[in-house]
Amino acid sequence: MFPSQKTPRAQPETGPDDSALEEPGKHRGRWVAWSPDGRRLVASCTTLAALDAEVRAAGENPEEVLLDKIPDGDFIASGSELS
């Protein structure tokens, strides 16, 4: 880059929608679906079948969302959960 040109500043990265994480206990033990970019919580359900229906109802493609299982409070990761 030439010295006379300004270098554009990078925009700060944002994580998942913070409002979805305000009540972490609300999603404990549930499956959650995040938007494809990981910034917005699309749905949260106790079963994958229910999550699929909620994702579709929200107008999202179930094959494009990011899935995660939020452990309940008594969860201890060991064995196959760590591999």
C-alpha positions in Angstrom: 0.0 0.0 0.0 1.2 3.5 -0.7 2.1 5.7 2.3 -0.4 8.4 1.2 -3.4 5.9 1.3 -5.2 5.2 4.6 -5.6 1.6 5.7 -9.2 0.8 6.2 -10.0 -0.2 9.8 -11.4 -3.7 10.4 -14.9 -3.7 11.7 -15.2 -5.4 15.2 -16.5 -8.9 15.0 -19.7 -9.6 16.8 -20.7 -12.9 18.3 -24.1 -14.5 18.7 -27.0 -12.2 19.6 -26.2 -11.2 23.1 -29.9 -11.1 24.0 -30.1 -14.8 23.4 -27.5 -15.3 26.1 -29.0 -13.0 28.7 -30.8 -16.0 30.2 -28.4 -18.9 29.8 -30.5 -21.1 32.0 -33.4 -20.8 29.6 -31.6 -22.9 27.0 -29.9 -25.4 29.4 -30.4 -29.0 28.2 -31.9 -27.9 24.9 -30.9 -28.0 21.3 -30.4 -24.5 19.7 -30.2 -23.4 16.1 -28.1 -20.4 15.2 -28.3 -18.4 11.9 -25.8 -19.5 9.3 -23.5 -16.7 10.3 -23.8 -17.6 14.0 -25.0 -14.2 15.1 -28.7 -14.9 15.8 -30.5 -17.5 17.7 -33.2 -19.0 15.5 -34.8 -21.5 17.7 -34.4 -23.5 20.9 -36.2 -26.9 21.6 -35.8 -30.0 23.6 -35.8 -32.4 20.6 -34.2 -32.2 17.2 -37.6 -32.9 15.5 -39.1 -29.9 17.3 -36.1 -27.8 16.5 -36.4 -28.6 12.8 -40.1 -27.5 12.8 -39.2 -24.2 14.6 -36.4 -23.5 12.2 -38.7 -24.0 9.3 -41.4 -21.8 10.9 -38.8 -19.1 11.3 -38.2 -19.2 7.6 -34.7 -20.7 7.8 -33.3 -23.7 5.9 -32.6 -26.4 8.5 -29.6 -27.6 6.5 -28.0 -24.2 6.7 -28.4 -23.3 10.4 -25.7 -24.2 13.1 -26.9 -26.7 15.7 -25.7 -26.9 19.2 -26.7 -28.8 22.4 -26.5 -26.7 25.5 -25.6 -28.9 28.4 -27.6 -28.9 31.6 -26.1 -27.8 34.8 -25.0 -31.4 35.8 -23.1 -32.1 32.7 -19.4 -33.2 33.0 -17.6 -33.6 29.6 -15.6 -36.7 29.4 -14.9 -39.6 27.0 -16.6 -39.3 23.7 -17.9 -35.8 24.4 -14.3 -34.5 24.2 -13.3 -36.3 21.0 
